[in-house]
Amino acid sequence: MKNNIFNAFLILFASVILWLLPQTSAIDDFITDLRTDTLSATTAVAVTTDNVTLLAALYDDDIGRVSIASDDATDIPIANSYNTTSRALNVTGLTANATRVLEVTYDIDALGGSPAVVTFVSNLPFIWLLVIAVFPMAAIFVILRNRS
């Protein structure tokens, strides 16, 4: 009986350790790579936006994954929209009537578009949660199995 309780304790301990691992961010890091493009942008008089063309496709078309720095100290560049077909990124917050160099950092697909790998890796959080949920049930089963 003591051996069963010890085994159950080990299973519960393993479940807690699995729960604490930063698995979701690790999967995101595995799926994406960080890319930085240095691009020139020019605005006309009274115009504070410009389109720059990214050299690679933005991962998941998510402009929240884009950070922009400008060599013009008066700029406050913000990614406004993204066109998937042309890879054009619309940047707002630029100073009117100026030319600057923008350093655009964004995530790209690291897996090369393999559908099977992307599907498997994308489902890993669900599989992880399933394992964590099953471990405590296994611990209870071990305790109750030879209760006599």
OpenMM code with the backbone's topology and positions (N, CA, C; nanometers):
from openmm import Vec3, app, unit

residues = "MET LYS ASN ASN ILE PHE ASN ALA PHE LEU ILE LEU PHE ALA SER VAL ILE LEU TRP LEU LEU PRO GLN THR SER ALA ILE ASP ASP PHE ILE THR ASP LEU ARG THR ASP THR LEU SER ALA THR THR ALA VAL ALA VAL THR THR ASP ASN VAL THR LEU LEU ALA ALA LEU TYR ASP ASP ASP ILE GLY ARG VAL SER ILE ALA SER ASP ASP ALA THR ASP ILE PRO ILE ALA ASN SER TYR ASN THR THR SER ARG ALA LEU ASN VAL THR GLY LEU THR ALA ASN ALA THR ARG VAL LEU GLU VAL THR TYR ASP ILE ASP ALA LEU GLY GLY SER PRO ALA VAL VAL THR PHE VAL SER ASN LEU PRO PHE ILE TRP LEU LEU VAL ILE ALA VAL PHE PRO MET ALA ALA ILE PHE VAL ILE LEU ARG ASN ARG SER".split()
positions = [
    Vec3(0.0821, -0.1197, 0.0000),
    Vec3(0.0000, 0.0000, 0.0000),
    Vec3(0.0868, 0.1266, 0.0000),
    Vec3(0.1958, 0.1256, 0.0792),
    Vec3(0.2843, 0.2420, 0.0832),
    Vec3(0.3460, 0.2681, -0.0540),
    Vec3(0.3796, 0.1597, -0.1250),
    Vec3(0.4389, 0.1727, -0.2572),
    Vec3(0.3406, 0.2390, -0.3541),
    Vec3(0.2118, 0.2024, -0.3457),
    Vec3(0.1107, 0.2618, -0.4333),
    Vec3(0.0940, 0.4106, -0.4059),
    Vec3(0.0926, 0.4482, -0.2787),
    Vec3(0.0789, 0.5893, -0.2439),
    Vec3(0.2013, 0.6675, -0.2915),
    Vec3(0.3186, 0.6096, -0.2781),
    Vec3(0.4401, 0.6755, -0.3266),
    Vec3(0.4349, 0.6924, -0.4792),
    Vec3(0.3900, 0.5887, -0.5499),
    Vec3(0.3761, 0.5983, -0.6967),
    Vec3(0.2756, 0.7066, -0.7339),
    Vec3(0.1642, 0.7109, -0.6620),
    Vec3(0.0640, 0.8145, -0.6888),
    Vec3(0.1223, 0.9534, -0.6637),
    Vec3(0.1991, 0.9669, -0.5568),
    Vec3(0.2628, 1.0950, -0.5276),
    Vec3(0.3572, 1.1348, -0.6410),
    Vec3(0.4350, 1.0409, -0.6915),
    Vec3(0.5262, 1.0707, -0.8020),
    Vec3(0.4502, 1.1147, -0.9270),
    Vec3(0.3378, 1.0495, -0.9546),
    Vec3(0.2575, 1.0866, -1.0714),
    Vec3(0.2020, 1.2274, -1.0540),
    Vec3(0.1506, 1.2597, -0.9358),
    Vec3(0.0994, 1.3946, -0.9110),
    Vec3(0.2110, 1.4987, -0.9182),
    Vec3(0.3269, 1.4658, -0.8660),
    Vec3(0.4412, 1.5563, -0.8720),
    Vec3(0.4818, 1.5827, -1.0176),
    Vec3(0.4843, 1.4780, -1.0993),
    Vec3(0.5163, 1.4938, -1.2423),
    Vec3(0.4124, 1.5818, -1.3105),
    Vec3(0.2875, 1.5666, -1.2729),
    Vec3(0.1803, 1.6487, -1.3303),
    Vec3(0.2009, 1.7966, -1.2977),
    Vec3(0.2377, 1.8252, -1.1745),
    Vec3(0.2626, 1.9645, -1.1343),
    Vec3(0.3817, 2.0213, -1.2106),
    Vec3(0.4871, 1.9436, -1.2248),
    Vec3(0.6051, 1.9892, -1.3000),
    Vec3(0.5670, 2.0196, -1.4450),
    Vec3(0.4895, 1.9317, -1.5082),
    Vec3(0.4461, 1.9553, -1.6459),
    Vec3(0.3627, 2.0823, -1.6563),
    Vec3(0.2781, 2.1059, -1.5561),
    Vec3(0.1924, 2.2240, -1.5572),
    Vec3(0.2745, 2.3521, -1.5504),
    Vec3(0.3863, 2.3485, -1.4808),
    Vec3(0.4665, 2.4685, -1.4598),
    Vec3(0.5601, 2.5014, -1.5764),
    Vec3(0.5835, 2.4095, -1.6654),
    Vec3(0.6754, 2.4351, -1.7765),
    Vec3(0.6146, 2.5368, -1.8735),
    Vec3(0.6956, 2.6280, -1.9254),
    Vec3(0.6456, 2.7309, -2.0183),
    Vec3(0.6305, 2.6759, -2.1598),
    Vec3(0.5411, 2.5844, -2.1774),
    Vec3(0.5288, 2.5097, -2.3008),
    Vec3(0.4724, 2.5928, -2.4161),
    Vec3(0.3748, 2.6797, -2.3916),
    Vec3(0.3111, 2.7546, -2.4992),
    Vec3(0.4086, 2.8498, -2.5669),
    Vec3(0.4878, 2.9211, -2.4902),
    Vec3(0.5848, 3.0130, -2.5507),
    Vec3(0.6944, 2.9360, -2.6230),
    Vec3(0.7278, 2.8169, -2.5747),
    Vec3(0.8283, 2.7349, -2.6428),
    Vec3(0.7774, 2.6914, -2.7799),
    Vec3(0.6502, 2.6565, -2.7888),
    Vec3(0.5917, 2.6172, -2.9170),
    Vec3(0.5915, 2.7356, -3.0124),
    Vec3(0.5548, 2.8532, -2.9626),
    Vec3(0.5546, 2.9728, -3.0465),
    Vec3(0.6952, 3.0033, -3.0974),
    Vec3(0.7952, 2.9875, -3.0120),
    Vec3(0.9341, 3.0100, -3.0537),
    Vec3(0.9780, 2.9076, -3.1577),
    Vec3(0.9264, 2.7856, -3.1480),
    Vec3(0.9619, 2.6808, -3.2429),
    Vec3(0.8980, 2.7065, -3.3803),
    Vec3(0.7764, 2.7571, -3.3813),
    Vec3(0.7026, 2.7789, -3.5061),
    Vec3(0.7528, 2.9023, -3.5802),
    Vec3(0.8021, 3.0024, -3.5081),
    Vec3(0.8394, 3.1294, -3.5713),
    Vec3(0.9885, 3.1593, -3.5577),
    Vec3(1.0368, 3.2416, -3.6492),
    Vec3(1.1712, 3.2988, -3.6421),
    Vec3(1.1577, 3.4499, -3.6446),
    Vec3(1.2491, 3.5179, -3.5804),
    Vec3(1.2495, 3.6633, -3.5786),
    Vec3(1.3328, 3.7144, -3.6961),
    Vec3(1.2772, 3.8098, -3.7709),
    Vec3(1.3472, 3.8665, -3.8855),
    Vec3(1.3472, 4.0183, -3.8723),
    Vec3(1.4566, 4.0802, -3.9142),
    Vec3(1.4665, 4.2258, -3.9125),
    Vec3(1.5016, 4.2749, -4.0520),
    Vec3(1.4189, 4.3680, -4.1031),
    Vec3(1.4436, 4.4306, -4.2327),
    Vec3(1.4736, 4.5780, -4.2094),
    Vec3(1.5715, 4.6300, -4.2827),
    Vec3(1.6015, 4.7726, -4.2788),
    Vec3(1.5490, 4.8325, -4.4078),
    Vec3(1.4495, 4.9216, -4.3941),
    Vec3(1.3773, 4.9738, -4.5105),
    Vec3(1.3733, 5.1262, -4.5061),
    Vec3(1.3746, 5.1864, -4.6224),
    Vec3(1.3660, 5.3314, -4.6326),
    Vec3(1.2194, 5.3715, -4.6500),
    Vec3(1.1802, 5.4805, -4.5874),
    Vec3(1.0434, 5.5308, -4.6000),
    Vec3(1.0475, 5.6819, -4.6143),
    Vec3(0.9673, 5.7314, -4.7073),
    Vec3(0.9607, 5.8755, -4.7332),
    Vec3(0.8159, 5.9205, -4.7241),
    Vec3(0.7933, 6.0310, -4.6532),
    Vec3(0.6588, 6.0868, -4.6445),
    Vec3(0.6570, 6.2230, -4.7124),
    Vec3(0.5416, 6.2552, -4.7703),
    Vec3(0.5236, 6.3840, -4.8373),
    Vec3(0.4728, 6.4871, -4.7365),
    Vec3(0.4515, 6.6078, -4.7835),
    Vec3(0.3986, 6.7153, -4.7001),
    Vec3(0.2594, 6.6744, -4.6509),
    Vec3(0.2348, 6.6871, -4.5215),
    Vec3(0.1055, 6.6576, -4.4572),
    Vec3(0.0682, 6.5087, -4.4612),
    Vec3(0.1631, 6.4213, -4.4887),
    Vec3(0.1369, 6.2767, -4.4896),
    Vec3(0.2202, 6.2127, -4.3781),
    Vec3(0.1545, 6.1362, -4.2933),
    Vec3(0.2247, 6.0744, -4.1797),
    Vec3(0.2225, 5.9216, -4.1848),
    Vec3(0.1884, 5.8653, -4.3007),
    Vec3(0.1884, 5.7199, -4.3172),
    Vec3(0.2687, 5.6837, -4.4420),
    Vec3(0.3157, 5.5615, -4.4448),
    Vec3(0.3855, 5.5112, -4.5629),
    Vec3(0.3736, 5.3590, -4.5650),
    Vec3(0.3816, 5.3035, -4.6837),
    Vec3(0.3829, 5.1581, -4.6995),
    Vec3(0.5253, 5.1130, -4.7260),
    Vec3(0.5689, 5.0114, -4.6512),
    Vec3(0.6984, 4.9491, -4.6767),
    Vec3(0.6727, 4.8022, -4.7087),
    Vec3(0.7535, 4.7471, -4.7955),
    Vec3(0.7355, 4.6080, -4.8361),
    Vec3(0.8323, 4.5197, -4.7588),
    Vec3(0.7740, 4.4269, -4.6820),
    Vec3(0.8560, 4.3336, -4.6049),
    Vec3(0.9199, 4.2326, -4.6992),
    Vec3(1.0394, 4.1862, -4.6654),
    Vec3(1.1111, 4.0936, -4.7514),
    Vec3(1.0644, 3.9489, -4.7341),
    Vec3(0.9917, 3.9209, -4.6266),
    Vec3(0.9344, 3.7874, -4.6038),
    Vec3(0.7919, 3.8066, -4.5529),
    Vec3(0.7126, 3.7008, -4.5637),
    Vec3(0.5729, 3.7092, -4.5209),
    Vec3(0.5633, 3.7140, -4.3687),
    Vec3(0.4778, 3.8011, -4.3194),
    Vec3(0.4529, 3.8149, -4.1768),
    Vec3(0.3769, 3.6919, -4.1274),
    Vec3(0.4243, 3.6312, -4.0202),
    Vec3(0.3614, 3.5097, -3.9672),
    Vec3(0.2178, 3.5378, -3.9235),
    Vec3(0.1273, 3.4604, -3.9740),
    Vec3(-0.0144, 3.4640, -3.9373),
    Vec3(-0.0771, 3.6017, -3.9630),
    Vec3(-0.0148, 3.6826, -4.0491),
    Vec3(-0.0637, 3.8172, -4.0830),
    Vec3(-0.0941, 3.9006, -3.9586),
    Vec3(-0.0182, 3.8801, -3.8536),
    Vec3(-0.0444, 3.9416, -3.7239),
    Vec3(0.0454, 4.0634, -3.7040),
    Vec3(-0.0121, 4.1839, -3.7177),
    Vec3(0.0684, 4.3051, -3.7012),
    Vec3(0.1065, 4.3288, -3.5549),
    Vec3(0.0459, 4.2542, -3.4640),
    Vec3(0.0858, 4.2625, -3.3239),
    Vec3(0.2245, 4.2058, -3.3001),
    Vec3(0.2770, 4.1304, -3.3981),
    Vec3(0.4105, 4.0709, -3.3882),
    Vec3(0.5175, 4.1593, -3.4521),
    Vec3(0.4816, 4.2819, -3.4847),
    Vec3(0.5737, 4.3729, -3.5546),
    Vec3(0.6193, 4.4834, -3.4590),
    Vec3(0.7501, 4.5081, -3.4578),
    Vec3(0.8003, 4.6257, -3.3862),
    Vec3(0.8847, 4.7066, -3.4844),
    Vec3(0.8714, 4.8387, -3.4763),
    Vec3(0.9362, 4.9270, -3.5735),
    Vec3(1.0154, 5.0334, -3.4996),
    Vec3(1.1380, 5.0531, -3.5446),
    Vec3(1.2232, 5.1605, -3.4928),
    Vec3(1.2622, 5.2499, -3.6096),
    Vec3(1.2733, 5.3799, -3.5820),
    Vec3(1.3077, 5.4766, -3.6864),
    Vec3(1.4323, 5.5533, -3.6466),
    Vec3(1.5106, 5.5940, -3.7475),
    Vec3(1.6278, 5.6761, -3.7175),
    Vec3(1.5905, 5.8236, -3.7019),
    Vec3(1.4639, 5.8580, -3.7279),
    Vec3(1.4130, 5.9936, -3.7071),
    Vec3(1.3521, 5.9996, -3.5672),
    Vec3(1.4120, 6.0788, -3.4787),
    Vec3(1.3690, 6.0823, -3.3388),
    Vec3(1.2273, 6.1352, -3.3215),
    Vec3(1.1747, 6.2063, -3.4204),
    Vec3(1.0394, 6.2615, -3.4071),
    Vec3(0.9317, 6.1612, -3.4510),
    Vec3(0.9723, 6.0498, -3.5091),
    Vec3(0.8764, 5.9460, -3.5499),
    Vec3(0.8316, 5.8623, -3.4304),
    Vec3(0.7072, 5.8191, -3.4336),
    Vec3(0.6546, 5.7188, -3.3411),
    Vec3(0.5877, 5.6129, -3.4292),
    Vec3(0.6687, 5.5276, -3.4944),
    Vec3(0.6126, 5.4353, -3.5944),
    Vec3(0.5309, 5.3219, -3.5323),
    Vec3(0.4149, 5.2970, -3.5929),
    Vec3(0.3243, 5.1919, -3.5496),
    Vec3(0.2744, 5.1183, -3.6732),
    Vec3(0.2753, 4.9859, -3.6676),
    Vec3(0.2204, 4.9060, -3.7774),
    Vec3(0.0688, 4.9199, -3.7751),
    Vec3(0.0126, 4.9640, -3.8862),
    Vec3(-0.1309, 4.9902, -3.8941),
    Vec3(-0.2069, 4.8780, -3.9635),
    Vec3(-0.1530, 4.8287, -4.0753),
    Vec3(-0.2193, 4.7206, -4.1487),
    Vec3(-0.1157, 4.6465, -4.2323),
    Vec3(-0.1575, 4.5278, -4.2782),
    Vec3(-0.0665, 4.4437, -4.3568),
    Vec3(-0.1445, 4.3829, -4.4721),
    Vec3(-0.0857, 4.3887, -4.5929),
    Vec3(-0.1459, 4.3280, -4.7110),
    Vec3(-0.0723, 4.1978, -4.7405),
    Vec3(-0.1417, 4.0856, -4.7277),
    Vec3(-0.0806, 3.9538, -4.7442),
    Vec3(-0.0259, 3.9327, -4.8850),
    Vec3(-0.0977, 3.9781, -4.9853),
    Vec3(-0.0583, 3.9545, -5.1241),
    Vec3(0.0709, 4.0266, -5.1606),
    Vec3(0.0788, 4.1545, -5.1269),
    Vec3(0.1963, 4.2340, -5.1657),
    Vec3(0.3015, 4.2432, -5.0554),
    Vec3(0.2713, 4.1933, -4.9356),
    Vec3(0.3578, 4.2022, -4.8171),
    Vec3(0.3837, 4.3476, -4.7776),
    Vec3(0.2888, 4.4368, -4.8121),
    Vec3(0.3018, 4.5789, -4.7781),
    Vec3(0.2538, 4.6025, -4.6361),
    Vec3(0.3393, 4.6652, -4.5575),
    Vec3(0.3069, 4.7016, -4.4202),
    Vec3(0.2831, 4.8510, -4.4154),
    Vec3(0.1639, 4.8917, -4.3728),
    Vec3(0.1317, 5.0330, -4.3606),
    Vec3(0.1774, 5.0799, -4.2229),
    Vec3(0.2624, 5.1835, -4.2222),
    Vec3(0.3198, 5.2357, -4.0984),
    Vec3(0.2651, 5.3764, -4.0755),
    Vec3(0.2106, 5.3996, -3.9559),
    Vec3(0.1614, 5.5326, -3.9188),
    Vec3(0.2532, 5.5911, -3.8115),
    Vec3(0.2290, 5.7174, -3.7783),
    Vec3(0.3071, 5.7834, -3.6739),
    Vec3(0.4386, 5.8400, -3.7227),
    Vec3(0.4501, 5.8594, -3.8540),
    Vec3(0.5737, 5.9137, -3.9108),
    Vec3(0.5640, 6.0655, -3.9221),
    Vec3(0.6769, 6.1313, -3.9183),
    Vec3(0.6814, 6.2757, -3.9351),
    Vec3(0.6613, 6.3094, -4.0827),
    Vec3(0.5794, 6.4089, -4.1072),
    Vec3(0.5509, 6.4493, -4.2455),
    Vec3(0.6737, 6.5106, -4.3118),
    Vec3(0.6817, 6.4918, -4.4427),
    Vec3(0.7844, 6.5523, -4.5270),
    Vec3(0.9259, 6.5169, -4.4815),
    Vec3(0.9522, 6.3870, -4.4663),
    Vec3(1.0844, 6.3430, -4.4211),
    Vec3(1.1166, 6.2057, -4.4806),
    Vec3(1.2461, 6.1771, -4.4853),
    Vec3(1.2928, 6.0453, -4.5260),
    Vec3(1.3658, 5.9856, -4.4079),
    Vec3(1.3377, 5.8586, -4.3816),
    Vec3(1.3997, 5.7921, -4.2683),
    Vec3(1.4255, 5.6465, -4.3015),
    Vec3(1.5050, 5.5824, -4.2147),
    Vec3(1.5305, 5.4385, -4.2257),
    Vec3(1.4545, 5.3718, -4.1129),
    Vec3(1.3704, 5.2760, -4.1499),
    Vec3(1.2927, 5.2015, -4.0516),
    Vec3(1.3553, 5.0641, -4.0325),
    Vec3(1.3660, 5.0226, -3.9092),
    Vec3(1.4108, 4.8876, -3.8784),
    Vec3(1.2871, 4.8112, -3.8304),
    Vec3(1.2390, 4.7206, -3.9166),
    Vec3(1.1153, 4.6475, -3.8890),
    Vec3(1.1520, 4.5063, -3.8447),
    Vec3(1.1101, 4.4706, -3.7228),
    Vec3(1.1351, 4.3374, -3.6682),
    Vec3(1.0011, 4.2657, -3.6589),
    Vec3(0.9961, 4.1436, -3.7147),
    Vec3(0.8697, 4.0713, -3.7191),
    Vec3(0.8950, 3.9207, -3.7215),
    Vec3(0.7896, 3.8442, -3.6923),
    Vec3(0.7977, 3.6982, -3.6930),
    Vec3(0.7652, 3.6437, -3.8306),
    Vec3(0.8400, 3.5406, -3.8701),
    Vec3(0.8122, 3.4696, -3.9945),
    Vec3(0.7951, 3.3206, -3.9630),
    Vec3(0.7399, 3.2474, -4.0586),
    Vec3(0.7170, 3.1038, -4.0410),
    Vec3(0.8504, 3.0303, -4.0465),
    Vec3(0.8817, 2.9550, -3.9398),
    Vec3(1.0094, 2.8837, -3.9326),
    Vec3(0.9992, 2.7411, -3.9851),
    Vec3(0.8778, 2.6907, -4.0041),
    Vec3(0.8611, 2.5509, -4.0435),
    Vec3(0.8500, 2.5314, -4.1941),
    Vec3(0.8539, 2.6373, -4.2690),
    Vec3(0.8507, 2.6241, -4.4137),
    Vec3(0.7149, 2.5850, -4.4690),
    Vec3(0.6104, 2.5999, -4.3918),
    Vec3(0.4761, 2.5752, -4.4422),
    Vec3(0.4361, 2.4298, -4.4524),
    Vec3(0.5081, 2.3372, -4.3899),
    Vec3(0.4694, 2.1963, -4.3926),
    Vec3(0.3400, 2.1794, -4.3138),
    Vec3(0.2287, 2.1469, -4.3805),
    Vec3(0.0991, 2.1422, -4.3124),
    Vec3(0.0925, 2.0386, -4.1998),
    Vec3(0.1536, 1.9237, -4.2182),
    Vec3(0.1471, 1.8192, -4.1152),
    Vec3(0.2200, 1.8626, -3.9888),
    Vec3(0.3374, 1.9193, -4.0043),
    Vec3(0.4157, 1.9625, -3.8888),
    Vec3(0.3471, 2.0792, -3.8193),
    Vec3(0.2958, 2.1732, -3.8962),
    Vec3(0.2274, 2.2886, -3.8385),
    Vec3(0.1045, 2.2431, -3.7595),
    Vec3(0.0274, 2.1495, -3.8143),
    Vec3(-0.0910, 2.0995, -3.7453),
    Vec3(-0.0525, 2.0298, -3.6156),
    Vec3(0.0489, 1.9442, -3.6209),
    Vec3(0.0918, 1.8727, -3.5003),
    Vec3(0.1413, 1.9695, -3.3937),
    Vec3(0.2293, 2.0586, -3.4316),
    Vec3(0.2871, 2.1522, -3.3350),
    Vec3(0.1804, 2.2479, -3.2811),
    Vec3(0.0869, 2.2874, -3.3643),
    Vec3(-0.0205, 2.3758, -3.3190),
    Vec3(-0.1128, 2.3078, -3.2189),
    Vec3(-0.1236, 2.1752, -3.2265),
    Vec3(-0.2092, 2.1002, -3.1340),
    Vec3(-0.1362, 2.0560, -3.0077),
    Vec3(-0.0085, 2.0814, -2.9967),
    Vec3(0.0656, 2.0406, -2.8778),
    Vec3(0.0112, 2.0979, -2.7466),
    Vec3(-0.0365, 2.2231, -2.7419),
    Vec3(-0.0936, 2.2699, -2.6151),
    Vec3(-0.2120, 2.1848, -2.5693),
    Vec3(-0.2964, 2.1419, -2.6620),
    Vec3(-0.4096, 2.0565, -2.6262),
    Vec3(-0.3612, 1.9197, -2.5770),
    Vec3(-0.2649, 1.8622, -2.6470),
    Vec3(-0.2098, 1.7321, -2.6066),
    Vec3(-0.1464, 1.7453, -2.4678),
    Vec3(-0.0744, 1.8537, -2.4454),
    Vec3(-0.0093, 1.8802, -2.3167),
    Vec3(-0.1138, 1.8869, -2.2056),
    Vec3(-0.2212, 1.9606, -2.2284),
    Vec3(-0.3270, 1.9729, -2.1287),
    Vec3(-0.3937, 1.8383, -2.1025),
    Vec3(-0.4120, 1.7587, -2.2060),
    Vec3(-0.4709, 1.6254, -2.1904),
    Vec3(-0.3825, 1.5372, -2.1014),
    Vec3(-0.2530, 1.5401, -2.1239),
    Vec3(-0.1601, 1.4614, -2.0420),
    Vec3(-0.1655, 1.5064, -1.8965),
    Vec3(-0.1680, 1.6369, -1.8754),
    Vec3(-0.1728, 1.6899, -1.7392),
    Vec3(-0.3027, 1.6496, -1.6700),
    Vec3(-0.4126, 1.6450, -1.7439),
    Vec3(-0.5407, 1.6054, -1.6850),
    Vec3(-0.5455, 1.4555, -1.6551),
    Vec3(-0.4793, 1.3743, -1.7367),
    Vec3(-0.4837, 1.2287, -1.7195),
    Vec3(-0.3918, 1.1835, -1.6060),
    Vec3(-0.2812, 1.2514, -1.5836),
    Vec3(-0.1878, 1.2094, -1.4785),
    Vec3(-0.2527, 1.2001, -1.3396),
    Vec3(-0.3271, 1.3008, -1.2946),
    Vec3(-0.3912, 1.2865, -1.1626),
    Vec3(-0.4918, 1.1700, -1.1575),
    Vec3(-0.5623, 1.1468, -1.2679),
    Vec3(-0.6542, 1.0324, -1.2714),
    Vec3(-0.5780, 0.9010, -1.2566),
    Vec3(-0.4621, 0.8944, -1.3189),
    Vec3(-0.3790, 0.7744, -1.3055),
    Vec3(-0.3321, 0.7581, -1.1616),
    Vec3(-0.3010, 0.8674, -1.0964),
    Vec3(-0.2588, 0.8602, -0.9559),
    Vec3(-0.3718, 0.8074, -0.8672),
    Vec3(-0.4921, 0.8553, -0.8897),
    Vec3(-0.6063, 0.8061, -0.8129),
    Vec3(-0.6298, 0.6582, -0.8398),
    Vec3(-0.6167, 0.6181, -0.9645),
    Vec3(-0.6318, 0.4762, -0.9988),
    Vec3(-0.5280, 0.3905, -0.9260),
    Vec3(-0.4040, 0.4364, -0.9211),
    Vec3(-0.2981, 0.3612, -0.8520),
    Vec3(-0.3291, 0.3463, -0.7045),
    Vec3(-0.3817, 0.4517, -0.6420),
    Vec3(-0.4156, 0.4443, -0.5005),
    Vec3(-0.5301, 0.3461, -0.4768),
    Vec3(-0.6326, 0.3504, -0.5599),
    Vec3(-0.7530, 0.2701, -0.5381),
    Vec3(-0.7414, 0.1265, -0.5892),
    Vec3(-0.6425, 0.0978, -0.6722),
    Vec3(-0.6299, -0.0327, -0.7360),
    Vec3(-0.6137, -0.1450, -0.6336),
    Vec3(-0.5245, -0.1339, -0.5400),
    Vec3(-0.4992, -0.2381, -0.4404),
    Vec3(-0.5271, -0.1836, -0.3010),
    Vec3(-0.6446, -0.1378, -0.2808),
    Vec3(-0.6802, -0.0734, -0.1562),
    Vec3(-0.6953, -0.1718, -0.0400),
    Vec3(-0.7127, -0.2946, -0.0663),
    Vec3(-0.7382, -0.3906, 0.0413),
    Vec3(-0.6230, -0.4174, 0.1263),
] * unit.nanometer
topology = app.Topology()
chain = topology.addChain("A")
for resn in residues:
    res = topology.addResidue(resn, chain)
    for name in ("N", "CA", "C"):
        topology.addAtom(name, app.Element.getBySymbol(name[0]), res)
